């Protein structure tokens, strides 16, 4: 292990400006300060949120920046005062503090356990999100900004103590890294946000890795009918494998999807999920659910500043339209439990992994993401 006070030189994928591809550079990672943890990232996955950085959709992101927020790794060193966490498995505390050698998952929504939001059992947000606005990354003499407090596209990263979740030592890091965002957010959209009831009918708009995770969540919640919707019919087989019961493509109909779904179900679905991030499919998903008791969950990320126009009668009649932030999981406490459930084979998130690439080919990964070769 390296000294807590030693600068680490390693590789990282840097975005120097909006519209530029990632550039794999040698960066310097400063040692952790008080309340911080240095993590050696073993595996990270690519999410559409990272793609949005390249496109400039998030105006709050400062450049140059190291993206990445779905990672898993091993604690290299800790700063002064780091004690953390009380992760649990079967309600038995197996670790009281983070120490070098621990397996961890960085979390992009920290949980300080002290602010009014963290103390609210109905909330999974944290008011103490901003660190001291300094960076532990430098490259070519320039400061490189962190993304979502974690920046997992680096071989080493320094993270706030309350943005790290300690996990079971038996967890395969190249598999459970998906639980940091992609799987947990969408699975939780069905389990936690919509609270899908047994015997209900669900519709999922979009069948990428995001939508497939929602399908798994709906199945785990006991939905009897899960309607999978995508323009790419090649995705239907995977959706069926994971629990979808019906499959439709908008290209097969001349009428809007909300009309198709209403005719299929008689009154609209009980729950609808939009996982694409397009304004037209968001309003279609809302109109597709039961006019009085239906719940629509917005999972996809629209561009910042987007405006959605919809008939207010859609909600006045009783529908509920919800957003979801990381599946409403309290990530610091729930990630260890999700990892335990993975190890117990309660779900199979491995099916979302299509291929593995070295960090040097990170741009190839984004090309595949854009081409949707899943």
Protein Blocks (a to p, Z undefined) as FASTA:
>chain_A
ZZfkbccdddddddfbghiacdddddddddddehiacdddfbdcddfklmmmmnomammb
ccdddehjbdcdddfbdcehiabnopaeehiafbfbdcehiacdddfbdcehlammlmpm
kbccdfklbcnhiafbdeehiacddeehlopmbfbdcddfklcccddfklcfklmmmmmm
mmmmmmmmmmmmnopaehiacddehjafklmmmmmmmmmnopabdcdddfblklmmmmmm
nopabdcdfklpcbdfklmmmmmnonopfbdcdfkopaklmmmmmmmpcfklgccddfbd
cdehiacdddfklmmnopacdddeehlpafklmmmmmmmmmmnopacfklmpmbdcdfkl
mmmmmmmmmnopZZ
